[in-house]
Amino acid sequence: MYSSLKPLIQKELEQIEQAGLHKAERVLSSKQGREIRTNGERVLNFCSNNYLGLAGSDQMIQAAKEALDNYGFGLSSVRFICGTQTIHKDLEKKTAEFVGKEDVILYSSCMAANMGFFASLLGEEDVILSDALNHASIIDGIRLCKAQKFIFRHMDMADLEKGMQDHKDKRVRCIVTDGVFSMDGDIAPLKEICDLAETYDALVVVDDSHATGFMGENGRGTHEHCGVRDRVDVITSTYGKALGGASGGFVAGPKELISLLRERSRTYLFSNSLPPVVAAASLFAIEYIQQHPELRAQIWENTKYFREKMQQNGFTVPTSVHPIVPVMLGDAKKTQQMAKRMLQEGIYVIGFSFPVVPEGKARIRVQISSSHTKEDVNKAVNAFVNISKEIS
Ligand SMILES: *Cc1c(COP(=O)(O)O)cnc(C)c1O
């Protein structure tokens, strides 16, 4: 009977509401893009992970339409029964080549990839060393695994080294980190991590969801950006951000490791295969990115311009190079008010406050896309300047 659970749920919903933690979903009546329609208004979008502007683009739509005709809508099967088409194998091969690993296994999301990774490979004899600010999907993936865990302070290499020393006796030491952290846009010190991994013989796993497609000279990811392309052992990432933005995730790594995931990984084995439209269009996205380096040039130029302009206007923007740009305001109320006014002025940005970020570190997180024009960026900067005067 639902009657015993209902009041508990109602109480919890009220608490969420009262704490100001309710996540209202904004409804779009348009495609994803630099400009979106919401509540009947057209606004510039500065809060999507559509880093290269592919998500709503004509090219992606065309690629997806063709795939629909060639491969159908769905497979009604998991991969190992009758759910593997040529397009899945092609996408795995292309992705492996792109990120520079031997093999790739597809999942329905990066969340599913991370949930299915650790328990398939590691056990009680092993230890996982995980950055304190790692994504929820890594945290939950680790929870499903019997390995011991050591949470090191965010990007603190001394703390990581201590963990490695404490766990010298373990069969496998596995370091896992986000390549780019989504709240601050800070980039994991992969060179230092790989150095420690070498000293203490550890596996390095990087979740590169906020980097695959545009970080590094060829857009391969944070490992390329940090100059450790061959030293990161395993990469997990998503097709749901820069690579077209629909859904799907993957694990890339040594061929035996990927082979074992195909045998053991529960979120792979017991879940439907990636829709062929998504697989084919994601493959197209990678090819498109490789043929259009100007998209990458544009996102870096836009990001640099926005960061500089904001700093010139006296805003606090932590030092990084990533298109995730947190504008630090400190005060939670001011942040919410600011985000609301920005939207009224046609700039869609999101405010984050405690407990999503530490207390007193409320911010508006801006995400730059290569699809933004210089004029768009100027509009956003001007809105920040004018509205912050108005509400200070
Ligand atoms: C977005 C994100 C995910 C989740 O990716 P999905 O494919 O949407 O499940 C996982 N890890 C990190 C670091 C992310 O930023």
The ligand as an ORCA input file, in Angstrom:
! r2SCAN-3c Opt
* xyz 0 1
  C      27.871     14.529    -17.883
  C      28.793     13.622    -17.168
  C      28.500     12.257    -17.029
  C      27.203     11.660    -17.469
  O      27.161     11.466    -18.838
  P      25.828     10.834    -19.464
  O      26.283     10.281    -20.765
  O      24.850     11.949    -19.588
  O      25.369      9.770    -18.527
  C      29.432     11.452    -16.424
  N      30.599     11.960    -15.952
  C      30.891     13.265    -16.045
  C      32.185     13.772    -15.515
  C      29.990     14.142    -16.655
  O      30.274     15.433    -16.737
*
